[in-house]
Amino acid sequence: MWKITKKRGALFILCLINLTNCHIVRVEIIPNRSVSYYESLKLHVFEHWKTKPGDLRQAIVFFHGGGWTGGNWRQFSYHANDLKRLGISGFCAEYTLGKGPHRCVDDAVRAIRYVRNNARSFGVDPNNIWVCGGSSGGHLAIMTAIEGEKVAGVIAFNPVLKSDYIDISPIDLTPITMPPTLILSGDVDYATPVEIAQEFCQAVNGKLIVYKNQKHGFWNYAESRRMYKKTMREMVVFFKQNHY
């Protein structure tokens, strides 16, 4: 039996003090692999361990937020990592930052095309590639569909739907034909007002879920585990409702 000596007792108390003052550290999620899809830009791939070339798995390409100037692909690493357990292959995309939203849209389209053109080697169904993003990344996800890329569905978290550039401003391009589209927004999001999301969803026959008392970015894993899990459940339900 372990005896509590004065020395060990002091160490035990010190450990309790440190635990009381500690911060929860976010665990870094590691992708299964990373591949270059255009110049130095990469797709970080999350796939079920049973995935093999020739499979026809559902795929989803993620675009992070950050106002087209910041952020990084890790924003959706938790989403991709959780979805791979359901057999859905996730691709967290890098794209060019700081050179304007038009370049970002071009990169997003390149990312989708790369996944589709290499669907067999990735073990995914080229006809079942979804897109997802948050804020400016949500804008990119929606724009890939508007630009004519054949995507199976769109999921966007508080997306930017109004741009100064009319040719890449989703709300100004309606009415348009969109694949199944789900938008998740907070009702106190002043960066991407829910009223614009409502107008857009009405125009494209999309589904809008509004969360009370939630601000911009409420769905992020780092912001709220509860809201992360809640919005993830809605994603999976939407997949199942649309032939997943």
VEXBA-981714 format. One line per field, with one value per residue: x, y, z of N, C-alpha, C in turn; chain. Coordinates in nm, 3 decimals. Last residue first. Layout:
N
n_x	(X / ...)
n_y	(Y / ...)
n_z	(Z / ...)
ca_x	(X / ...)
ca_y	(Y / ...)
ca_z	(Z / ...)
c_x	(X / ...)
c_y	(Y / ...)
c_z	(Z / ...)
chain	(A / ...)
//
This chain:
244
n_x	(-2.815 / -3.049 / -3.131 / -3.162 / -2.902 / -2.800 / -2.957 / -2.853 / -2.594 / -2.647 / -2.759 / -2.537 / -2.382 / -2.526 / -2.478 / -2.202 / -2.165 / -2.305 / -2.140 / -1.891 / -1.814 / -1.569 / -1.437 / -1.620 / -1.862 / -2.105 / -2.086 / -2.016 / -2.206 / -2.431 / -2.753 / -3.018 / -3.136 / -3.066 / -3.235 / -3.194 / -3.332 / -3.304 / -3.404 / -3.506 / -3.392 / -3.536 / -3.531 / -3.258 / -3.233 / -3.389 / -3.249 / -3.004 / -3.083 / -3.151 / -2.920 / -2.616 / -2.319 / -2.261 / -2.445 / -2.639 / -2.847 / -2.934 / -2.714 / -2.771 / -2.719 / -2.860 / -2.850 / -2.972 / -2.958 / -2.841 / -3.017 / -3.077 / -3.171 / -3.288 / -2.963 / -2.749 / -2.747 / -2.673 / -2.398 / -2.183 / -2.009 / -2.088 / -2.080 / -1.895 / -1.974 / -2.209 / -2.387 / -2.345 / -2.146 / -2.315 / -2.354 / -2.251 / -2.390 / -2.383 / -2.512 / -2.475 / -2.338 / -2.225 / -2.086 / -2.042 / -2.147 / -2.132 / -2.302 / -2.134 / -1.937 / -2.077 / -2.111 / -1.842 / -1.785 / -1.957 / -1.838 / -1.605 / -1.703 / -1.897 / -1.791 / -1.896 / -1.909 / -2.035 / -2.021 / -2.045 / -2.142 / -2.034 / -1.801 / -1.752 / -1.417 / -1.152 / -0.945 / -0.935 / -1.186 / -1.164 / -1.025 / -1.210 / -1.322 / -1.106 / -1.070 / -1.307 / -1.285 / -1.056 / -1.142 / -1.332 / -1.158 / -1.010 / -1.211 / -1.269 / -1.025 / -1.024 / -1.238 / -1.157 / -0.800 / -0.570 / -0.578 / -0.508 / -0.606 / -0.689 / -0.724 / -0.992 / -1.044 / -1.255 / -1.377 / -1.595 / -1.790 / -1.811 / -1.839 / -1.591 / -1.579 / -1.703 / -1.498 / -1.316 / -1.461 / -1.501 / -1.237 / -1.151 / -1.231 / -1.005 / -0.778 / -0.730 / -0.762 / -0.759 / -0.776 / -0.908 / -1.170 / -1.275 / -1.274 / -1.347 / -1.276 / -1.450 / -1.453 / -1.627 / -1.715 / -1.848 / -1.951 / -1.782 / -1.724 / -1.393 / -1.163 / -0.935 / -1.094 / -1.156 / -1.132 / -1.095 / -1.230 / -1.040 / -0.948 / -0.696 / -0.652 / -0.519 / -0.319 / -0.122 / 0.080 / -0.086 / -0.342 / -0.341 / -0.153 / -0.275 / -0.236 / -0.404 / -0.559 / -0.496 / -0.526 / -0.618 / -0.504 / -0.711 / -0.689 / -0.681 / -0.817 / -0.593 / -0.563 / -0.607 / -0.658 / -0.421 / -0.252 / -0.364 / -0.316 / -0.035 / 0.006 / -0.094 / 0.097 / 0.328 / 0.265 / 0.255 / 0.517 / 0.633 / 0.504 / 0.350 / 0.124 / 0.206 / 0.044 / 0.084)
n_y	(0.960 / 1.084 / 1.294 / 1.223 / 1.176 / 1.441 / 1.540 / 1.396 / 1.501 / 1.771 / 1.743 / 1.655 / 1.886 / 2.055 / 1.926 / 1.931 / 2.211 / 2.277 / 2.148 / 2.263 / 2.564 / 2.644 / 2.435 / 2.351 / 2.592 / 2.711 / 2.987 / 3.177 / 3.441 / 3.327 / 3.245 / 3.263 / 2.978 / 2.889 / 2.779 / 2.622 / 2.594 / 2.447 / 2.588 / 2.704 / 2.936 / 3.135 / 3.062 / 3.092 / 3.374 / 3.466 / 3.354 / 3.483 / 3.739 / 3.707 / 3.654 / 3.813 / 3.773 / 3.932 / 3.898 / 3.663 / 3.577 / 3.334 / 3.140 / 2.878 / 2.659 / 2.536 / 2.300 / 2.189 / 1.988 / 2.216 / 2.488 / 2.726 / 3.059 / 3.395 / 3.479 / 3.640 / 3.774 / 3.580 / 3.527 / 3.693 / 3.706 / 3.923 / 4.139 / 4.200 / 4.237 / 3.981 / 3.774 / 3.550 / 3.362 / 3.125 / 2.965 / 2.681 / 2.473 / 2.214 / 2.076 / 1.794 / 1.694 / 1.896 / 1.980 / 2.326 / 2.574 / 2.782 / 2.704 / 2.524 / 2.697 / 2.874 / 2.726 / 2.717 / 2.989 / 3.053 / 2.901 / 3.044 / 3.268 / 3.053 / 2.724 / 2.445 / 2.174 / 1.951 / 1.609 / 1.374 / 1.160 / 1.094 / 0.963 / 0.807 / 0.708 / 0.623 / 0.763 / 0.653 / 0.747 / 1.029 / 1.220 / 1.398 / 1.479 / 1.613 / 1.812 / 1.955 / 2.068 / 2.231 / 2.413 / 2.551 / 2.675 / 2.840 / 3.021 / 3.136 / 3.266 / 3.453 / 3.610 / 3.724 / 3.797 / 3.711 / 3.602 / 3.257 / 2.975 / 2.692 / 2.352 / 2.146 / 1.835 / 1.587 / 1.270 / 1.004 / 0.823 / 0.632 / 0.725 / 0.811 / 1.044 / 1.229 / 1.297 / 1.421 / 1.637 / 1.781 / 1.833 / 1.995 / 2.248 / 2.401 / 2.335 / 2.509 / 2.847 / 3.213 / 3.475 / 3.577 / 3.513 / 3.513 / 3.272 / 2.914 / 2.624 / 2.382 / 2.032 / 1.790 / 1.457 / 1.154 / 0.815 / 0.556 / 0.326 / 0.196 / 0.229 / 0.191 / 0.179 / 0.207 / 0.128 / 0.355 / 0.648 / 0.950 / 1.267 / 1.465 / 1.780 / 1.913 / 2.209 / 2.408 / 2.464 / 2.359 / 2.164 / 1.949 / 1.723 / 1.556 / 1.373 / 1.136 / 1.132 / 1.412 / 1.458 / 1.710 / 1.809 / 1.906 / 2.184 / 2.166 / 2.345 / 2.457 / 2.455 / 2.502 / 2.251 / 2.120 / 2.254 / 2.171 / 1.897 / 1.897 / 1.988 / 1.773 / 1.579 / 1.686 / 1.668 / 1.390 / 1.319 / 1.435 / 1.304 / 1.010 / 0.780 / 0.465 / 0.224 / -0.119)
n_z	(-4.830 / -4.932 / -4.764 / -4.509 / -4.440 / -4.430 / -4.223 / -4.008 / -4.008 / -3.938 / -3.686 / -3.544 / -3.555 / -3.391 / -3.144 / -3.117 / -3.103 / -2.879 / -2.687 / -2.715 / -2.850 / -2.972 / -3.088 / -3.279 / -3.388 / -3.380 / -3.359 / -3.548 / -3.418 / -3.154 / -3.036 / -2.953 / -3.133 / -3.460 / -3.745 / -4.044 / -4.363 / -4.677 / -4.998 / -5.229 / -5.302 / -5.174 / -4.909 / -4.861 / -4.882 / -4.670 / -4.455 / -4.479 / -4.418 / -4.150 / -4.011 / -4.108 / -4.024 / -3.804 / -3.609 / -3.484 / -3.334 / -3.429 / -3.635 / -3.879 / -4.136 / -4.429 / -4.684 / -4.991 / -5.275 / -5.538 / -5.698 / -5.937 / -5.840 / -5.846 / -5.706 / -5.689 / -5.456 / -5.277 / -5.357 / -5.536 / -5.745 / -5.892 / -5.716 / -5.451 / -5.200 / -5.101 / -4.896 / -4.755 / -4.560 / -4.343 / -4.091 / -4.254 / -4.499 / -4.722 / -5.017 / -5.242 / -5.457 / -5.728 / -6.000 / -6.044 / -6.102 / -5.935 / -5.733 / -5.601 / -5.514 / -5.349 / -5.116 / -5.031 / -5.000 / -4.786 / -4.594 / -4.566 / -4.442 / -4.253 / -4.331 / -4.539 / -4.770 / -5.019 / -5.138 / -5.384 / -5.538 / -5.775 / -5.718 / -5.417 / -5.325 / -5.320 / -5.423 / -5.675 / -5.774 / -5.772 / -5.901 / -5.990 / -5.742 / -5.625 / -5.818 / -5.807 / -5.553 / -5.592 / -5.786 / -5.637 / -5.456 / -5.624 / -5.702 / -5.454 / -5.408 / -5.610 / -5.518 / -5.274 / -5.241 / -5.136 / -4.881 / -4.950 / -5.128 / -4.919 / -4.812 / -4.703 / -4.591 / -4.665 / -4.555 / -4.619 / -4.400 / -4.206 / -3.962 / -3.910 / -4.052 / -3.888 / -3.709 / -3.882 / -3.980 / -3.740 / -3.669 / -3.881 / -3.946 / -3.885 / -4.026 / -4.236 / -4.105 / -4.109 / -4.363 / -4.581 / -4.605 / -4.345 / -4.219 / -4.249 / -4.463 / -4.629 / -4.706 / -4.880 / -4.847 / -4.989 / -4.960 / -5.149 / -5.313 / -5.382 / -5.528 / -5.259 / -4.935 / -4.588 / -4.329 / -4.183 / -4.336 / -4.363 / -4.441 / -4.582 / -4.689 / -4.976 / -5.036 / -5.258 / -5.429 / -5.714 / -5.602 / -5.435 / -5.243 / -4.953 / -4.654 / -4.435 / -4.211 / -3.986 / -3.640 / -3.421 / -3.112 / -2.846 / -2.644 / -2.297 / -2.040 / -1.788 / -1.426 / -1.162 / -1.059 / -1.108 / -0.929 / -0.688 / -0.703 / -0.696 / -0.437 / -0.293 / -0.364 / -0.255 / 0.015 / 0.035 / -0.011 / 0.216 / 0.424 / 0.280 / 0.251 / 0.107 / -0.076 / 0.000)
ca_x	(-2.688 / -2.995 / -3.096 / -3.283 / -2.992 / -2.742 / -2.973 / -2.995 / -2.615 / -2.577 / -2.842 / -2.653 / -2.336 / -2.523 / -2.614 / -2.271 / -2.096 / -2.357 / -2.283 / -1.906 / -1.913 / -1.660 / -1.366 / -1.586 / -1.723 / -2.101 / -2.135 / -1.919 / -2.125 / -2.357 / -2.622 / -2.912 / -3.160 / -3.042 / -3.189 / -3.215 / -3.262 / -3.350 / -3.312 / -3.576 / -3.333 / -3.512 / -3.660 / -3.318 / -3.162 / -3.421 / -3.389 / -3.009 / -3.034 / -3.254 / -3.007 / -2.754 / -2.394 / -2.167 / -2.449 / -2.518 / -2.781 / -3.024 / -2.753 / -2.736 / -2.735 / -2.788 / -2.882 / -2.892 / -3.008 / -2.864 / -2.916 / -3.102 / -3.082 / -3.312 / -3.089 / -2.752 / -2.773 / -2.808 / -2.508 / -2.270 / -1.991 / -2.075 / -2.209 / -1.874 / -1.963 / -2.074 / -2.392 / -2.433 / -2.152 / -2.237 / -2.357 / -2.270 / -2.316 / -2.411 / -2.437 / -2.545 / -2.460 / -2.212 / -2.189 / -1.984 / -2.179 / -2.039 / -2.348 / -2.258 / -1.898 / -2.034 / -2.229 / -1.918 / -1.715 / -1.972 / -1.974 / -1.597 / -1.653 / -1.872 / -1.842 / -1.805 / -1.947 / -1.947 / -2.085 / -1.950 / -2.190 / -2.167 / -1.792 / -1.847 / -1.542 / -1.257 / -0.988 / -0.821 / -1.158 / -1.260 / -0.947 / -1.123 / -1.401 / -1.165 / -0.962 / -1.273 / -1.395 / -1.056 / -1.031 / -1.376 / -1.262 / -0.944 / -1.142 / -1.372 / -1.071 / -0.920 / -1.247 / -1.251 / -0.937 / -0.566 / -0.527 / -0.559 / -0.521 / -0.709 / -0.654 / -0.918 / -1.032 / -1.140 / -1.372 / -1.460 / -1.790 / -1.776 / -1.964 / -1.635 / -1.512 / -1.779 / -1.619 / -1.274 / -1.415 / -1.614 / -1.321 / -1.086 / -1.327 / -1.135 / -0.807 / -0.809 / -0.690 / -0.812 / -0.717 / -0.771 / -1.087 / -1.284 / -1.162 / -1.377 / -1.274 / -1.379 / -1.474 / -1.512 / -1.752 / -1.737 / -1.986 / -1.823 / -1.814 / -1.514 / -1.275 / -0.962 / -0.996 / -1.166 / -1.163 / -0.980 / -1.249 / -1.114 / -0.993 / -0.795 / -0.619 / -0.641 / -0.340 / -0.243 / 0.118 / 0.034 / -0.312 / -0.439 / -0.154 / -0.234 / -0.255 / -0.300 / -0.498 / -0.561 / -0.434 / -0.665 / -0.487 / -0.631 / -0.754 / -0.603 / -0.839 / -0.683 / -0.527 / -0.574 / -0.758 / -0.541 / -0.228 / -0.361 / -0.453 / -0.105 / 0.053 / -0.160 / -0.044 / 0.321 / 0.288 / 0.136 / 0.416 / 0.680 / 0.492 / 0.451 / 0.133 / 0.193 / 0.124 / 0.000)
ca_y	(0.906 / 0.964 / 1.318 / 1.269 / 1.062 / 1.340 / 1.595 / 1.382 / 1.358 / 1.736 / 1.796 / 1.567 / 1.765 / 2.084 / 1.950 / 1.802 / 2.130 / 2.322 / 2.119 / 2.120 / 2.497 / 2.740 / 2.512 / 2.262 / 2.543 / 2.569 / 2.910 / 3.074 / 3.392 / 3.426 / 3.199 / 3.319 / 3.095 / 2.857 / 2.895 / 2.597 / 2.681 / 2.431 / 2.527 / 2.591 / 2.813 / 3.147 / 3.070 / 2.959 / 3.285 / 3.506 / 3.320 / 3.337 / 3.711 / 3.749 / 3.541 / 3.820 / 3.715 / 3.926 / 4.027 / 3.670 / 3.702 / 3.449 / 3.189 / 3.014 / 2.665 / 2.646 / 2.323 / 2.288 / 2.000 / 2.082 / 2.438 / 2.586 / 2.963 / 3.252 / 3.405 / 3.550 / 3.854 / 3.634 / 3.429 / 3.725 / 3.597 / 3.796 / 4.083 / 4.153 / 4.358 / 4.028 / 3.905 / 3.538 / 3.496 / 3.163 / 3.111 / 2.740 / 2.596 / 2.247 / 2.187 / 1.873 / 1.624 / 1.851 / 1.883 / 2.198 / 2.464 / 2.784 / 2.808 / 2.476 / 2.584 / 2.920 / 2.760 / 2.593 / 2.911 / 3.123 / 2.867 / 2.909 / 3.283 / 3.195 / 2.818 / 2.551 / 2.233 / 2.061 / 1.721 / 1.465 / 1.183 / 1.154 / 1.096 / 0.813 / 0.782 / 0.532 / 0.800 / 0.630 / 0.604 / 0.960 / 1.114 / 1.336 / 1.404 / 1.498 / 1.718 / 1.883 / 1.976 / 2.126 / 2.320 / 2.473 / 2.583 / 2.729 / 2.940 / 3.059 / 3.162 / 3.349 / 3.543 / 3.613 / 3.826 / 3.756 / 3.738 / 3.362 / 3.093 / 2.776 / 2.479 / 2.212 / 1.972 / 1.655 / 1.416 / 1.057 / 0.937 / 0.587 / 0.681 / 0.694 / 0.927 / 1.173 / 1.229 / 1.305 / 1.533 / 1.735 / 1.753 / 1.865 / 2.139 / 2.439 / 2.259 / 2.389 / 2.734 / 3.082 / 3.404 / 3.625 / 3.494 / 3.634 / 3.362 / 3.056 / 2.700 / 2.508 / 2.142 / 1.881 / 1.594 / 1.245 / 0.955 / 0.621 / 0.435 / 0.209 / 0.162 / 0.238 / 0.130 / 0.266 / 0.023 / 0.267 / 0.528 / 0.840 / 1.187 / 1.360 / 1.693 / 1.857 / 2.069 / 2.389 / 2.418 / 2.428 / 2.273 / 1.949 / 1.853 / 1.553 / 1.503 / 1.176 / 1.007 / 1.346 / 1.430 / 1.595 / 1.826 / 1.799 / 2.127 / 2.181 / 2.232 / 2.487 / 2.413 / 2.617 / 2.356 / 2.078 / 2.266 / 2.314 / 1.946 / 1.847 / 2.069 / 1.903 / 1.558 / 1.670 / 1.801 / 1.470 / 1.280 / 1.473 / 1.450 / 1.078 / 0.923 / 0.548 / 0.346 / 0.000)
ca_z	(-4.778 / -4.997 / -4.904 / -4.579 / -4.450 / -4.520 / -4.358 / -4.043 / -4.037 / -4.062 / -3.795 / -3.558 / -3.623 / -3.534 / -3.191 / -3.126 / -3.205 / -3.008 / -2.695 / -2.745 / -2.765 / -2.909 / -2.986 / -3.169 / -3.383 / -3.413 / -3.243 / -3.512 / -3.530 / -3.232 / -3.084 / -2.869 / -3.050 / -3.320 / -3.669 / -3.901 / -4.268 / -4.539 / -4.903 / -5.166 / -5.358 / -5.318 / -4.977 / -4.855 / -4.974 / -4.807 / -4.477 / -4.493 / -4.554 / -4.245 / -4.042 / -4.056 / -4.136 / -3.916 / -3.678 / -3.566 / -3.295 / -3.446 / -3.504 / -3.839 / -3.991 / -4.367 / -4.542 / -4.920 / -5.138 / -5.483 / -5.606 / -5.901 / -5.904 / -5.820 / -5.702 / -5.804 / -5.575 / -5.266 / -5.371 / -5.424 / -5.648 / -5.963 / -5.754 / -5.588 / -5.282 / -5.130 / -4.961 / -4.871 / -4.619 / -4.461 / -4.101 / -4.122 / -4.471 / -4.583 / -4.957 / -5.142 / -5.414 / -5.590 / -5.967 / -6.003 / -6.190 / -6.048 / -5.825 / -5.663 / -5.600 / -5.481 / -5.196 / -5.053 / -5.101 / -4.914 / -4.635 / -4.619 / -4.580 / -4.278 / -4.232 / -4.495 / -4.642 / -4.979 / -5.073 / -5.319 / -5.401 / -5.780 / -5.782 / -5.527 / -5.306 / -5.276 / -5.288 / -5.586 / -5.762 / -5.686 / -5.835 / -6.090 / -5.839 / -5.557 / -5.788 / -5.929 / -5.584 / -5.490 / -5.816 / -5.753 / -5.408 / -5.554 / -5.803 / -5.524 / -5.316 / -5.612 / -5.648 / -5.274 / -5.283 / -5.276 / -4.898 / -4.862 / -5.127 / -5.037 / -4.804 / -4.809 / -4.542 / -4.723 / -4.544 / -4.636 / -4.491 / -4.340 / -4.026 / -3.835 / -4.110 / -3.999 / -3.659 / -3.804 / -4.072 / -3.820 / -3.579 / -3.860 / -3.966 / -3.829 / -3.904 / -4.263 / -4.164 / -4.077 / -4.250 / -4.556 / -4.725 / -4.427 / -4.194 / -4.254 / -4.337 / -4.648 / -4.609 / -4.884 / -4.816 / -4.959 / -4.963 / -5.025 / -5.353 / -5.301 / -5.593 / -5.395 / -5.032 / -4.721 / -4.428 / -4.201 / -4.255 / -4.422 / -4.327 / -4.602 / -4.576 / -4.918 / -5.002 / -5.178 / -5.295 / -5.669 / -5.695 / -5.543 / -5.312 / -5.094 / -4.717 / -4.531 / -4.257 / -4.099 / -3.749 / -3.498 / -3.255 / -2.906 / -2.761 / -2.418 / -2.128 / -1.899 / -1.561 / -1.244 / -1.040 / -1.179 / -1.073 / -0.720 / -0.698 / -0.815 / -0.549 / -0.283 / -0.396 / -0.399 / -0.043 / 0.063 / -0.108 / 0.084 / 0.413 / 0.362 / 0.226 / 0.228 / -0.089 / 0.000)
c_x	(-2.709 / -2.856 / -3.007 / -3.258 / -3.120 / -2.843 / -2.913 / -3.018 / -2.759 / -2.608 / -2.778 / -2.743 / -2.451 / -2.472 / -2.618 / -2.412 / -2.172 / -2.290 / -2.339 / -2.054 / -1.927 / -1.754 / -1.456 / -1.521 / -1.699 / -1.961 / -2.116 / -1.960 / -2.023 / -2.280 / -2.560 / -2.772 / -3.038 / -3.051 / -3.179 / -3.153 / -3.298 / -3.265 / -3.373 / -3.483 / -3.397 / -3.462 / -3.642 / -3.455 / -3.228 / -3.357 / -3.430 / -3.152 / -3.036 / -3.212 / -3.114 / -2.843 / -2.541 / -2.234 / -2.350 / -2.525 / -2.644 / -2.965 / -2.838 / -2.780 / -2.683 / -2.821 / -2.795 / -2.943 / -2.914 / -2.922 / -2.945 / -2.986 / -3.120 / -3.218 / -3.190 / -2.879 / -2.781 / -2.846 / -2.647 / -2.395 / -2.069 / -2.046 / -2.197 / -1.999 / -1.942 / -2.080 / -2.250 / -2.445 / -2.231 / -2.250 / -2.274 / -2.252 / -2.354 / -2.325 / -2.481 / -2.452 / -2.541 / -2.346 / -2.163 / -2.096 / -2.115 / -2.058 / -2.261 / -2.308 / -2.021 / -1.989 / -2.188 / -2.038 / -1.790 / -1.906 / -2.006 / -1.732 / -1.634 / -1.824 / -1.801 / -1.873 / -1.848 / -2.001 / -1.983 / -2.026 / -2.087 / -2.224 / -1.925 / -1.839 / -1.624 / -1.389 / -1.094 / -0.855 / -1.044 / -1.226 / -1.035 / -1.040 / -1.312 / -1.244 / -1.017 / -1.164 / -1.360 / -1.164 / -1.030 / -1.268 / -1.312 / -1.045 / -1.075 / -1.309 / -1.177 / -0.962 / -1.146 / -1.265 / -1.026 / -0.707 / -0.518 / -0.497 / -0.583 / -0.629 / -0.694 / -0.845 / -0.938 / -1.139 / -1.243 / -1.462 / -1.649 / -1.777 / -1.938 / -1.767 / -1.551 / -1.711 / -1.696 / -1.395 / -1.378 / -1.572 / -1.441 / -1.168 / -1.267 / -1.236 / -0.943 / -0.849 / -0.778 / -0.727 / -0.784 / -0.701 / -0.942 / -1.199 / -1.160 / -1.253 / -1.311 / -1.391 / -1.388 / -1.543 / -1.626 / -1.791 / -1.863 / -1.866 / -1.871 / -1.599 / -1.402 / -1.075 / -1.032 / -1.055 / -1.170 / -1.004 / -1.137 / -1.121 / -1.081 / -0.820 / -0.732 / -0.597 / -0.483 / -0.272 / -0.001 / 0.071 / -0.195 / -0.417 / -0.255 / -0.241 / -0.202 / -0.332 / -0.385 / -0.491 / -0.508 / -0.576 / -0.526 / -0.624 / -0.660 / -0.675 / -0.767 / -0.699 / -0.633 / -0.547 / -0.736 / -0.649 / -0.349 / -0.343 / -0.460 / -0.248 / -0.016 / -0.122 / -0.120 / 0.176 / 0.277 / 0.148 / 0.288 / 0.576 / 0.530 / 0.430 / 0.230 / 0.210 / 0.101 / 0.088)
c_y	(0.762 / 0.920 / 1.208 / 1.286 / 1.099 / 1.228 / 1.501 / 1.428 / 1.332 / 1.592 / 1.765 / 1.612 / 1.667 / 1.964 / 1.974 / 1.819 / 1.999 / 2.248 / 2.157 / 2.086 / 2.352 / 2.674 / 2.609 / 2.339 / 2.455 / 2.509 / 2.759 / 2.984 / 3.289 / 3.360 / 3.303 / 3.272 / 3.131 / 2.984 / 2.857 / 2.714 / 2.641 / 2.519 / 2.517 / 2.514 / 2.686 / 3.018 / 3.069 / 2.956 / 3.147 / 3.410 / 3.350 / 3.292 / 3.562 / 3.721 / 3.579 / 3.706 / 3.706 / 3.874 / 4.032 / 3.799 / 3.710 / 3.581 / 3.315 / 3.043 / 2.800 / 2.648 / 2.437 / 2.309 / 2.087 / 2.097 / 2.293 / 2.537 / 2.823 / 3.164 / 3.472 / 3.466 / 3.769 / 3.714 / 3.489 / 3.637 / 3.626 / 3.677 / 3.945 / 4.077 / 4.323 / 4.156 / 3.956 / 3.668 / 3.483 / 3.310 / 3.163 / 2.891 / 2.651 / 2.367 / 2.204 / 1.977 / 1.705 / 1.794 / 1.830 / 2.105 / 2.332 / 2.664 / 2.810 / 2.576 / 2.528 / 2.805 / 2.800 / 2.620 / 2.782 / 3.042 / 2.932 / 2.857 / 3.148 / 3.214 / 2.960 / 2.641 / 2.343 / 2.123 / 1.831 / 1.587 / 1.264 / 1.181 / 1.168 / 0.952 / 0.782 / 0.602 / 0.704 / 0.666 / 0.576 / 0.813 / 1.030 / 1.220 / 1.331 / 1.413 / 1.592 / 1.779 / 1.891 / 2.022 / 2.203 / 2.371 / 2.493 / 2.626 / 2.819 / 2.968 / 3.073 / 3.234 / 3.429 / 3.541 / 3.703 / 3.776 / 3.789 / 3.498 / 3.205 / 2.904 / 2.560 / 2.338 / 2.048 / 1.800 / 1.472 / 1.210 / 0.994 / 0.697 / 0.633 / 0.640 / 0.799 / 1.050 / 1.163 / 1.227 / 1.405 / 1.618 / 1.698 / 1.776 / 2.001 / 2.325 / 2.293 / 2.313 / 2.610 / 2.971 / 3.269 / 3.548 / 3.541 / 3.631 / 3.482 / 3.139 / 2.847 / 2.592 / 2.264 / 2.002 / 1.678 / 1.383 / 1.037 / 0.766 / 0.504 / 0.325 / 0.163 / 0.158 / 0.184 / 0.213 / 0.076 / 0.155 / 0.429 / 0.721 / 1.075 / 1.281 / 1.591 / 1.761 / 2.039 / 2.241 / 2.391 / 2.376 / 2.353 / 2.061 / 1.847 / 1.694 / 1.496 / 1.314 / 1.034 / 1.216 / 1.362 / 1.578 / 1.697 / 1.821 / 2.025 / 2.113 / 2.258 / 2.361 / 2.454 / 2.581 / 2.471 / 2.183 / 2.225 / 2.333 / 2.093 / 1.896 / 2.028 / 1.993 / 1.691 / 1.654 / 1.797 / 1.608 / 1.359 / 1.441 / 1.497 / 1.227 / 0.986 / 0.696 / 0.436 / 0.124)
c_z	(-4.736 / -4.950 / -4.961 / -4.728 / -4.525 / -4.546 / -4.462 / -4.186 / -4.076 / -4.102 / -3.931 / -3.673 / -3.644 / -3.615 / -3.342 / -3.184 / -3.226 / -3.123 / -2.832 / -2.765 / -2.806 / -2.809 / -2.911 / -3.054 / -3.261 / -3.405 / -3.259 / -3.398 / -3.480 / -3.346 / -3.177 / -2.909 / -2.966 / -3.236 / -3.521 / -3.826 / -4.126 / -4.448 / -4.764 / -5.072 / -5.303 / -5.381 / -5.128 / -4.921 / -4.977 / -4.908 / -4.622 / -4.521 / -4.580 / -4.390 / -4.143 / -4.103 / -4.093 / -4.041 / -3.794 / -3.647 / -3.362 / -3.397 / -3.519 / -3.696 / -3.943 / -4.219 / -4.490 / -4.778 / -5.054 / -5.343 / -5.570 / -5.816 / -5.860 / -5.902 / -5.795 / -5.807 / -5.701 / -5.390 / -5.369 / -5.433 / -5.520 / -5.871 / -5.817 / -5.632 / -5.428 / -5.211 / -4.977 / -4.950 / -4.749 / -4.498 / -4.219 / -4.133 / -4.332 / -4.546 / -4.812 / -5.082 / -5.314 / -5.544 / -5.826 / -5.959 / -6.156 / -6.141 / -5.952 / -5.767 / -5.672 / -5.570 / -5.337 / -5.144 / -5.134 / -5.026 / -4.769 / -4.663 / -4.645 / -4.422 / -4.264 / -4.394 / -4.608 / -4.851 / -5.046 / -5.268 / -5.322 / -5.641 / -5.791 / -5.591 / -5.433 / -5.249 / -5.233 / -5.441 / -5.664 / -5.667 / -5.743 / -6.032 / -5.940 / -5.656 / -5.721 / -5.904 / -5.706 / -5.519 / -5.718 / -5.791 / -5.521 / -5.505 / -5.738 / -5.628 / -5.381 / -5.521 / -5.657 / -5.407 / -5.291 / -5.333 / -5.040 / -4.898 / -5.045 / -5.019 / -4.928 / -4.764 / -4.634 / -4.675 / -4.600 / -4.638 / -4.499 / -4.444 / -4.168 / -3.888 / -4.037 / -4.060 / -3.773 / -3.751 / -3.998 / -3.908 / -3.655 / -3.767 / -3.944 / -3.838 / -3.842 / -4.137 / -4.167 / -4.137 / -4.228 / -4.444 / -4.706 / -4.553 / -4.285 / -4.228 / -4.360 / -4.520 / -4.644 / -4.799 / -4.808 / -4.926 / -4.926 / -5.050 / -5.229 / -5.354 / -5.511 / -5.460 / -5.170 / -4.813 / -4.571 / -4.302 / -4.285 / -4.326 / -4.383 / -4.474 / -4.563 / -4.808 / -4.957 / -5.157 / -5.204 / -5.529 / -5.637 / -5.643 / -5.427 / -5.151 / -4.860 / -4.586 / -4.355 / -4.135 / -3.864 / -3.621 / -3.326 / -3.056 / -2.826 / -2.533 / -2.258 / -1.983 / -1.662 / -1.390 / -1.136 / -1.172 / -1.154 / -0.871 / -0.735 / -0.820 / -0.679 / -0.399 / -0.394 / -0.444 / -0.195 / 0.004 / -0.089 / -0.022 / 0.272 / 0.345 / 0.325 / 0.192 / 0.031 / 0.000)
chain	(A / A / A / A / A / A / A / A / A / A / A / A / A / A / A / A / A / A / A / A / A / A / A / A / A / A / A / A / A / A / A / A / A / A / A / A / A / A / A / A / A / A / A / A / A / A / A / A / A / A / A / A / A / A / A / A / A / A / A / A / A / A / A / A / A / A / A / A / A / A / A / A / A / A / A / A / A / A / A / A / A / A / A / A / A / A / A / A / A / A / A / A / A / A / A / A / A / A / A / A / A / A / A / A / A / A / A / A / A / A / A / A / A / A / A / A / A / A / A / A / A / A / A / A / A / A / A / A / A / A / A / A / A / A / A / A / A / A / A / A / A / A / A / A / A / A / A / A / A / A / A / A / A / A / A / A / A / A / A / A / A / A / A / A / A / A / A / A / A / A / A / A / A / A / A / A / A / A / A / A / A / A / A / A / A / A / A / A / A / A / A / A / A / A / A / A / A / A / A / A / A / A / A / A / A / A / A / A / A / A / A / A / A / A / A / A / A / A / A / A / A / A / A / A / A / A / A / A / A / A / A / A / A / A / A / A / A / A / A / A / A / A / A / A)
//
